[in-house]
Amino acid sequence: MTTQDYSDTHRLFLQAVISRRFMKEKDAIDLYAHVSPFDQDDFTDFINTVNNSLGSLEFEIRRAQDEDNGDKILTLTNTNEQTIAQVATGYTPLELEYFKHLLDAIVTADDELYCISSTAAVNEASKLKNKENKSLQLTKAGAEDLLSRFVQDKWLIRSKKGALSLSTRTLLELQSFLKEAYEEQMQECTLCMEIITKGQRCNVAACAARLHQHCAKTYFANMNNPTCPSCRSPWDGKTLIGLPPNVEAPHTIRRR
């Protein structure tokens, strides 16, 4: 594999990624194939060349898999992972405080649900306080509008039943923050070692095995009697992390 020089082709590809922010890998490959015969090594080198041009801007194109459906995606990601305020730009201090409040409630949700209901999220707006422990004013109407904005900006995902969970963007751009601030609550997939907030877990309470749905599907594909990759106990895939999309989240917030 040879190093590619940055060209107009790379620039046009980057413009397409910027306009979408998130792109399925197959769509990115189709876009690439319009200008060059597809070769996986050449495509990887192509992405690396684009990333080299983005390094000084603290952005890069990262590969990830959607926790909900396993789709491989490319994301334009801010690599400045120091604080939420530095990553989630475009929000006022009050709006950021609300986002951090929701983030905490989602990550610490009881029984590894990693979600809260929209109703509970709106009710949390009345509990906001600043560093001096003084109440911050955010109306319920304002909270509802802000929740829609967090979803539109792809910081949160809202299910058809109104459950709010962390998006792929949040898991990527706030990865360092989440692991440091919530060391005990954040889990990693036993197979791919990426953060997991939706998937399956071992039936044995003392076992730390957690698997994304797409990782479990691949791992257990040829097993007639699936067993836990860690403790080897029977694995039925029915003990979950996160909330199924057709189930409502609790209307009150319960933390671990």
Residue, then its C-alpha position, 0 to 999 in steps of 0.5 A: m500500500t502506497t501513501q497517496d498525495y492529497s488531491d481534489t478527489h480527497r477534497l470532494f470526498l471530504q466535502a461529502v462527508i462534512s455535509r452528512r457528518f455520518m455516512k454508511e461505509k457502503d455509501a462511502i465506498d460507492l462514492y469512492a468507486h466513482v473516482s477509482p476502482f475499489d480496493q480495500d487497501d487503497f480505500t483505507d489509504f485514501i481515508n488515512t490521507v484525508n485524516n492526515s489533512l484534518g489532523s491540525l483541525e482536530f477532526e478525523i474520519r473514524r470507522a464505527q458500527d451502529e449499536d442498533n443495527g450493526d451498520k458499519i459507518l464513517t463519522l467525521t469526529n472531533t478528536n478534542e475529547q478534553t471536555i464536553a464544552q470543547v466538543a459540543t460547541g454551539y450551545t450556551p452554558l445552560e444548555l451544556e449543563y442540561f446535556k451533562h445532566l442528561l448524560d449522567a442520568i443515562v450512563t448511571a441508569d439502573d440495571e444497565l438500561y443506558c436510557i431515560s424517558s423523554t418525560a423524565a428528561v424534561n422533568e430533570a430540567s427543574k433540577l439544574k443548578n450551577k457551581e454555586n448550587k443555585s437553581l438554573q431556569l430552564t422551562k419545560a417547553g425550553a427543555e423539550d425544544l432542547l431535547s429535539r435539538f440534541v437529537q437533531d444534532k445526533w448527540l442523543i437518540r430517541s426511540k419510537k417509545g420516547a426513550l433517550s439513549l447515547s448516539t454513536r456521535t456521543l460514544l465516539e467524540l466523548q469516549s475519553f470523557l465517558k471512560e474517565a468520568y464513569e469508569e465503573q458504569m461504562q462497559e466494553c464489548t468483550l469481543c470488539m472492546e468498544i464501549i457498549t450501551k446496547g446489546q447482550r450480557c451474560n446470565v451469570a451476575a458475576c461475569a463481566a461479559r457484554l456483547h454488541q448484538h452484531c458481535a454476538k451474531t457473528y460470534f455465535a453464528n456456528m454454535n449450536n449451544p452458545t456459551c459465554p466467551s468469558c465464563r463458558s456458561p450457557w448463553d441465551g441472548k435474552t439478558l440485555i443491556g439497554l432497552p429494546p426499541n419497542v419498550e418504554a423507559p421508566h418515567t422516573i430516573r433510577r440510578r445504579 
